Amino acid sequence: MRIISGEYKNRRIKFTQLNIRPTTDFAKESLFNILNNMYDFHKTSVLDLFAGSGNISYEFISRGCYQVTSIEKNINCTRFMKNTKSKLNMINLNVKTGLVKKYLNKTNQKFDVIFADPPYKYNQNDYNQIIELVFSKNILNLSGILIIEHSKFIKFDNSPFLFDTRKYGSVNFTFFNHEK
């Protein structure tokens, strides 16, 4: 995995022991091209749900986000992220081990960008629960967006918060916000 842009540009991070599937560089670069036009990263707080190796979190940090919180239940992944955070001196990366739904139910923080990449075994109802929690618990700032990475079999056409969907190879991103 590679950090595409920013302070840590072209830094390669090896994660061979984690048994995960990070977002592809092609999809990640396309996503960040969209976000770069929407946000001043230096003023942006991010919540990375199902963070895995930290791939997306590192990209946000590298681009200057002042706060990134990563939630992951796999202790091996959170150890890996904490180790990477230490090696790269990413002081504004906050790594937490825990279940995403539990975290969403308990947090009092608000974020500008929430990125969720649940396991592909998640079903439509699981995805809908994440969306419902983010918006019912008011975790997303009013001008913020929730981005969900998912397979082509997951559809959000009936969500009142849906505003865009993009496909990059086999990777799908769906964007949600407070405005319809």
Secondary structure by P-SEA (a helix, b strand, c coil): ccccccccccbbbbccccccccccaaaaaaaaaaaaaccccccbbbbbcccccaaaaaaaaaacccbbbbbbccaaaaaaaaaaaaaaccccbbbbbccaaaaaacccccccbbbbbccccccaaaaaaaaaaaaaaccccccbbbbbbbccccccccccccccccccccbbbbbbcccc
